[in-house]
């Protein structure tokens, strides 16, 4: 079983990180820790050096982009040379209402800067032959438009997918995998559940986004990678098949998209 998206470097694990990691490694074969800025990307790389099944993604999250920022992401190019860095991410567009955004000009400035930095990181991934992990919130159309510019040159995972079947197919047709997490267990996520029920398993990967988005059973608590099992169970239930089949198919996808050799049993 694989968690393709976690943030185990966050300080919410500071008091018991070793225990969380032990539980993780006793259940899962692989975890990818995803950076959101320079500091956390380095922390994700550090974790990957300490544990066999841990890998890292490095990148600048759109929420950390401000309109005044100068676009220096040379640290992404440097960090992605590390042998356990398997993707650039998480990167993308986030138009969710932000406290510092007051005027329309400022908002447009932030969006423009997010697009610029997203594109620069996609180009970086292409140069380094790495997939990307896409974060897109309230920005489906703009994210698609940018990814379509690079169609055929870039692949990766559209992380934390929450839309319905039609949009899911658009993402898949662009050559991307769809990241499914605890959201699929929420009663409010009916459109997503219908999409997951119909999708071909060869196009999805499982994730937790730990410490965020715990499955329905653990809502309100801190999430952790071992909970990816509950995501697999829900996908299996929706698809009317065994959890084993879901895990096996999505593991294969994860190894493939991140270019990692499947460990021999
Ligand atoms: Zn994340």
Boltz pocket constraint, residues with backbone or C-beta under 6 A from the ligand:
constraints:
  - pocket:
      binder: B
      contacts: [[A, 5], [A, 7], [A, 34], [A, 90], [A, 209]]
      max_distance: 6.0
